[in-house]
Amino acid sequence: MAVMGTVKKWLGWSQMAASMLAVQLFATGQQLLSKVILSQGTFIFALMTYRHLVAALCVAPFAFFLERGNAKKLAWSTWFWLFINALTGITMAMGLFYYGLRDTTATYSTNFLNIIPIVTFVFSIVFRMEKLGLGSRAGKIKTVGAILCVGGALTTSLYKGKAFYLSHDHHIHTPAATDVSETHWTRGTFMLVGSCLCYATWYILQVKLLKVFPSKYRATLITCIMASIQSAAIGLCLDRHKSAWRLQWNLQLVTIVYSGALSTAATFCILTWSIAKRGPTYAPMFNPLALIFVAISEALVLGEQMRLGIVVGTVMIIGGLYSFLWGRKKEIKCLPQPNAGIEELAKAVPESGGMQLKTLVVMPTTTSPVKSVYAMEEGTLKDSVNS
């Protein structure tokens, strides 16, 4: 029994890690493809509109067949949270990131994604969804890991060091995609910072959305449709020329299909699932890996030179990542369990993919109110309700 339990835990951990790794690989391909077509003049809001229409088509079969039994009339408050979810996580966050990517480089833009875990962590503390935990050894290690990740991201951006090449073979070289213009670099940096703030807000909002609307595939479907409508509305206000919205059989169409199917549909489903299992700070801690993948891809595919600063920053990011995850894992194990004298009413709501969303209603034995605490672990979202 002990061996089976260990194997089950290892399979659960490996499944989660593989899913987060896949998200970063999807993001790497999307970064490189998007940089190329944006440098060629693709209209950003047209790209976002078509991308999320493709994403909605990809998610629709899962929503209709796997969550058919959960279909019910949605309240106005639920529609509000879905609208805000689309506005912050896609329209604003992705739109700002695309503008920042267009004005800078893929590696530089990816660096800013590494700020998201720290901003999310700070937001979680501000909204009392998590505790800093500096009084415990696990909390200190988690905090040091987060700082180390930021330090690694800053090192890759600010410190160049000696230049070298990973390979001297023939590379694909596209000057329009790789040449860096200094004209709008500052504007692009501000856009990327705004994108980070929006993404961090989206991770926090996911916790609220999972409470009011736990059907993750339907939530992703509606979010993509709303984001497409929002992007189209904003885009038509900025540019109504047919040439900006025309689709052709070229790299732009490939990028739209790739981004919609993998970077949006698959990624959003995986992230929603991971947030329900591990909380809002787990998934974004894997974002530093995208920096490593993008830097290596640019070096091998486009023949870009590697810098010593990237290597040093990569080591710091990996060390910080695993320090944070180790500290968080220890904190979850130390979460207080309900007392034996407290009555618990567990209502399980079935989810696709074998995941369950459980609501634990705790009746306190004293007259003092009980604060709402969210303990997210191994597929369970536990909510201690105020008396």
Legacy VTK file of the C-alpha trace (Angstrom):
# vtk DataFile Version 3.0
C-alpha trace
ASCII
DATASET POLYDATA
POINTS 387 float
0.000 0.000 0.000
2.855 2.364 0.852
4.495 1.663 -2.510
1.227 2.305 -4.369
0.756 5.567 -2.494
4.261 6.691 -3.391
3.741 5.790 -7.049
0.421 7.651 -7.102
2.006 10.786 -5.630
4.885 10.602 -8.100
2.489 10.209 -11.035
0.466 13.202 -9.814
3.595 15.333 -9.478
4.998 14.250 -12.852
1.652 14.916 -14.557
1.531 18.433 -13.146
5.184 19.136 -14.024
4.758 17.812 -17.574
1.677 19.985 -18.062
3.495 23.111 -16.923
6.449 22.221 -19.161
4.095 21.859 -22.139
2.648 25.318 -21.418
6.125 26.856 -21.592
6.958 25.028 -24.827
3.722 26.307 -26.376
4.641 29.817 -25.224
8.111 29.542 -26.753
6.789 28.684 -30.199
4.175 31.399 -29.947
6.786 33.999 -28.954
9.030 33.309 -31.934
6.226 33.079 -34.491
4.499 36.204 -33.162
7.710 38.238 -33.237
8.198 37.390 -36.911
4.678 38.323 -38.092
4.426 41.427 -35.870
7.698 42.692 -37.341
6.120 42.176 -40.770
3.251 44.534 -39.888
0.423 42.253 -38.693
-2.342 44.192 -36.928
-2.280 43.086 -33.292
-6.020 43.184 -32.558
-6.824 41.306 -35.766
-4.347 38.629 -34.673
-5.993 38.426 -31.248
-9.520 38.312 -32.688
-8.793 35.408 -35.043
-6.576 33.639 -32.528
-9.312 33.392 -29.924
-11.944 32.384 -32.443
-9.703 29.405 -33.259
-9.264 28.774 -29.536
-13.037 28.803 -28.988
-13.527 26.264 -31.789
-10.878 23.992 -30.228
-12.376 24.148 -26.737
-16.034 23.856 -27.811
-16.090 20.015 -28.184
-14.684 19.569 -24.663
-17.193 22.044 -23.214
-20.215 20.486 -24.931
-19.407 16.800 -24.437
-17.409 16.628 -21.192
-19.393 19.217 -19.232
-22.841 18.718 -20.701
-24.258 17.722 -17.321
-23.061 20.975 -15.727
-24.932 23.181 -18.193
-27.229 25.635 -16.438
-28.393 29.207 -16.707
-25.648 31.571 -15.654
-26.287 34.406 -13.225
-25.416 37.982 -14.156
-22.636 37.956 -11.565
-21.080 34.935 -13.299
-21.202 36.691 -16.662
-19.499 39.679 -15.020
-16.624 37.569 -13.714
-16.233 35.860 -17.105
-16.120 39.270 -18.805
-13.477 40.542 -16.361
-11.558 37.286 -16.805
-11.410 37.808 -20.579
-10.615 41.506 -20.264
-7.676 41.106 -17.864
-6.227 37.736 -18.894
-6.483 38.118 -22.673
-7.538 41.464 -24.107
-5.420 43.662 -21.837
-2.596 41.319 -20.813
-2.030 39.764 -24.224
-2.621 42.983 -26.143
-0.062 44.876 -24.078
2.402 42.008 -24.383
2.073 41.925 -28.188
2.778 45.655 -28.377
5.794 45.198 -26.094
7.005 42.233 -28.149
6.707 44.230 -31.364
8.802 47.101 -29.968
11.520 44.934 -28.347
12.756 41.348 -28.804
11.403 37.904 -27.942
14.009 37.215 -25.253
13.625 40.643 -23.679
9.820 40.327 -23.632
9.988 36.859 -22.109
12.084 38.286 -19.288
9.077 40.273 -18.113
6.999 37.113 -17.798
9.304 36.155 -14.949
8.023 39.102 -12.934
4.498 37.627 -12.999
5.111 35.021 -10.248
6.400 37.672 -7.870
3.578 40.106 -8.617
1.066 37.265 -8.219
2.713 36.280 -4.943
2.479 39.880 -3.672
-1.162 40.169 -4.768
-1.966 36.887 -3.007
-0.482 38.253 0.224
-2.289 41.604 -0.134
-5.646 39.882 -0.645
-4.872 37.444 2.214
-4.999 34.384 -0.013
-1.510 33.428 1.142
0.851 34.260 3.980
4.440 35.371 3.610
5.457 32.857 6.262
8.845 34.302 7.137
8.541 32.771 10.581
8.943 29.273 9.176
11.872 27.680 7.383
9.689 26.772 4.389
8.414 30.341 4.114
11.935 31.744 4.132
13.074 29.309 1.436
10.007 30.144 -0.680
10.687 33.875 -0.386
14.386 33.458 -1.195
13.439 31.352 -4.211
11.108 34.059 -5.505
13.806 36.710 -5.070
16.343 34.463 -6.797
14.018 34.066 -9.795
13.697 37.824 -10.156
17.454 38.204 -9.764
18.014 35.686 -12.534
15.584 37.487 -14.837
17.274 40.822 -14.144
20.700 39.281 -14.740
19.704 38.072 -18.201
18.405 41.569 -19.019
21.093 43.807 -17.526
24.290 41.749 -17.646
25.626 40.727 -21.046
29.063 39.258 -20.515
31.049 37.269 -23.040
29.287 36.328 -26.284
29.418 32.845 -27.857
27.456 30.694 -30.294
25.839 27.336 -29.582
26.227 26.170 -33.166
28.016 27.355 -36.318
25.754 25.451 -38.696
23.365 27.045 -41.164
20.525 28.952 -39.508
17.259 30.478 -40.564
17.847 34.224 -40.469
15.050 36.760 -40.737
16.408 40.269 -40.244
12.900 41.760 -40.019
12.202 39.618 -36.985
15.501 39.805 -35.159
16.741 43.355 -35.737
16.052 45.521 -32.689
14.861 49.102 -33.019
15.743 51.481 -30.195
13.073 54.016 -31.159
10.148 52.505 -29.265
12.112 50.423 -26.734
10.938 52.500 -23.744
7.314 52.356 -24.877
7.575 48.612 -25.306
9.003 48.248 -21.795
6.037 50.091 -20.274
3.672 47.894 -22.281
5.372 44.763 -20.947
5.166 45.986 -17.344
1.443 46.643 -17.793
1.026 43.175 -19.267
2.685 41.617 -16.199
0.285 43.443 -13.863
-2.705 42.263 -15.886
-1.512 38.656 -15.958
-0.941 38.629 -12.196
-4.454 40.017 -11.686
-5.825 37.281 -13.948
-4.219 34.538 -11.850
-5.865 35.968 -8.731
-9.244 36.289 -10.449
-9.103 32.623 -11.439
-9.639 31.638 -7.811
-12.867 33.665 -7.668
-13.998 32.396 -11.067
-13.493 28.769 -10.029
-15.821 29.374 -7.084
-18.699 30.858 -9.095
-18.145 28.804 -12.273
-16.158 25.570 -11.747
-16.686 24.224 -15.313
-13.230 24.958 -16.667
-13.866 24.096 -20.323
-17.056 26.134 -20.560
-15.306 28.991 -18.760
-12.446 28.878 -21.277
-14.881 28.732 -24.211
-16.876 31.744 -23.038
-13.697 33.631 -22.125
-12.223 33.117 -25.613
-15.459 34.258 -27.308
-15.620 37.342 -25.102
-11.949 38.119 -25.708
-12.446 37.818 -29.460
-15.399 40.229 -29.331
-13.481 42.657 -27.115
-10.436 42.548 -29.408
-12.578 43.055 -32.504
-14.360 46.047 -30.941
-11.093 47.729 -29.936
-9.438 46.846 -33.238
-12.239 48.314 -35.347
-11.913 51.559 -33.411
-8.193 51.681 -34.239
-8.110 50.409 -37.833
-11.039 49.624 -40.150
-9.035 49.036 -43.317
-9.715 45.660 -44.940
-6.008 45.068 -45.414
-5.485 45.000 -41.632
-8.074 42.219 -41.206
-7.389 40.169 -44.368
-6.130 36.594 -43.896
-3.758 34.925 -46.368
-2.054 31.538 -46.680
1.173 32.586 -45.006
2.999 32.511 -41.676
0.338 34.765 -40.160
-2.317 32.067 -40.614
0.029 29.416 -39.180
0.643 31.623 -36.147
-3.083 32.217 -35.630
-3.899 28.493 -35.712
-0.911 27.563 -33.547
-1.595 30.307 -31.012
-5.322 29.640 -30.860
-5.102 25.863 -30.534
-2.052 25.524 -28.281
-1.068 28.846 -26.702
-4.655 29.784 -25.822
-7.046 26.806 -25.818
-4.703 24.139 -24.455
-2.800 26.549 -22.207
-5.866 28.110 -20.588
-7.382 24.682 -19.866
-4.113 23.464 -18.327
-3.645 26.632 -16.253
-7.218 26.548 -14.941
-6.742 22.917 -13.957
-3.401 23.608 -12.271
-4.772 26.607 -10.349
-7.589 24.441 -8.992
-5.017 21.895 -7.832
-2.105 24.028 -6.623
-3.304 27.594 -6.225
-2.597 30.854 -8.093
1.167 31.030 -7.525
2.162 27.534 -8.710
1.659 27.861 -12.472
3.363 31.247 -13.001
6.506 30.017 -11.232
7.228 27.939 -14.347
7.287 31.040 -16.568
11.087 31.468 -16.180
11.524 28.282 -18.208
10.108 30.055 -21.256
13.036 32.497 -21.063
15.474 29.602 -21.275
13.622 27.973 -24.174
13.312 31.225 -26.129
16.990 32.099 -25.646
18.123 28.644 -26.771
15.695 28.631 -29.714
16.926 32.011 -30.931
20.512 30.775 -30.687
19.949 27.456 -32.484
17.264 28.374 -35.032
18.026 32.022 -35.796
21.740 31.875 -35.041
21.593 34.557 -32.354
24.585 34.779 -30.032
24.376 33.597 -26.431
25.667 35.730 -23.571
27.255 34.751 -20.295
24.540 36.758 -18.528
21.873 34.426 -19.952
23.712 31.370 -18.671
24.184 32.848 -15.176
20.582 34.043 -15.085
19.337 30.621 -16.175
21.125 28.923 -13.259
19.645 31.465 -10.835
16.146 30.997 -12.272
16.250 27.204 -12.005
17.597 27.383 -8.439
14.984 29.933 -7.429
12.183 27.998 -9.092
12.836 24.782 -7.225
13.455 26.630 -3.952
10.055 28.274 -4.237
8.309 25.011 -5.121
10.031 23.120 -2.314
9.089 25.782 0.230
5.499 25.853 -0.989
5.235 22.076 -0.832
6.431 22.084 2.772
3.939 24.837 3.648
1.045 22.859 2.184
2.023 19.807 4.242
1.993 21.955 7.378
-1.528 23.327 6.792
-3.711 22.779 9.892
-6.268 20.000 9.594
-9.851 20.350 10.886
-10.368 19.290 14.511
-12.136 16.052 15.268
-14.999 17.869 17.014
-15.873 19.993 13.979
-18.599 18.786 11.658
-17.749 18.768 7.953
-20.132 18.573 5.077
-18.311 17.700 1.839
-20.136 18.149 -1.409
-18.256 16.829 -4.414
-18.869 18.382 -7.808
-17.557 16.088 -10.586
-15.126 17.604 -13.049
-13.817 16.259 -16.326
-10.461 14.525 -16.318
-11.041 12.903 -12.941
-10.684 16.155 -10.986
-13.169 17.054 -8.254
-14.019 20.423 -6.762
-14.962 19.919 -3.112
-16.545 22.502 -0.855
-16.080 21.870 2.837
-18.601 23.689 5.007
-17.119 23.984 8.486
-19.345 24.640 11.499
-17.236 26.257 14.264
-17.629 25.198 17.859
-17.185 28.742 19.123
-19.033 31.984 18.448
-16.028 33.702 16.850
-16.064 34.001 13.050
-13.829 31.766 11.000
-11.809 33.424 8.239
-12.051 32.050 4.726
-8.959 30.006 3.945
-8.209 28.462 0.551
-6.110 25.316 0.711
-5.527 24.027 -2.798
-3.847 20.663 -3.055
-4.211 17.431 -5.006
-7.310 18.433 -6.928
-9.303 19.862 -4.000
-10.360 23.443 -3.379
-11.229 23.694 0.318
-13.266 26.670 1.455
-13.838 27.316 5.149
-17.021 29.383 5.220
-17.667 32.210 7.676
-20.129 31.387 10.398
LINES 1 388
387 0 1 2 3 4 5 6 7 8 9 10 11 12 13 14 15 16 17 18 19 20 21 22 23 24 25 26 27 28 29 30 31 32 33 34 35 36 37 38 39 40 41 42 43 44 45 46 47 48 49 50 51 52 53 54 55 56 57 58 59 60 61 62 63 64 65 66 67 68 69 70 71 72 73 74 75 76 77 78 79 80 81 82 83 84 85 86 87 88 89 90 91 92 93 94 95 96 97 98 99 100 101 102 103 104 105 106 107 108 109 110 111 112 113 114 115 116 117 118 119 120 121 122 123 124 125 126 127 128 129 130 131 132 133 134 135 136 137 138 139 140 141 142 143 144 145 146 147 148 149 150 151 152 153 154 155 156 157 158 159 160 161 162 163 164 165 166 167 168 169 170 171 172 173 174 175 176 177 178 179 180 181 182 183 184 185 186 187 188 189 190 191 192 193 194 195 196 197 198 199 200 201 202 203 204 205 206 207 208 209 210 211 212 213 214 215 216 217 218 219 220 221 222 223 224 225 226 227 228 229 230 231 232 233 234 235 236 237 238 239 240 241 242 243 244 245 246 247 248 249 250 251 252 253 254 255 256 257 258 259 260 261 262 263 264 265 266 267 268 269 270 271 272 273 274 275 276 277 278 279 280 281 282 283 284 285 286 287 288 289 290 291 292 293 294 295 296 297 298 299 300 301 302 303 304 305 306 307 308 309 310 311 312 313 314 315 316 317 318 319 320 321 322 323 324 325 326 327 328 329 330 331 332 333 334 335 336 337 338 339 340 341 342 343 344 345 346 347 348 349 350 351 352 353 354 355 356 357 358 359 360 361 362 363 364 365 366 367 368 369 370 371 372 373 374 375 376 377 378 379 380 381 382 383 384 385 386
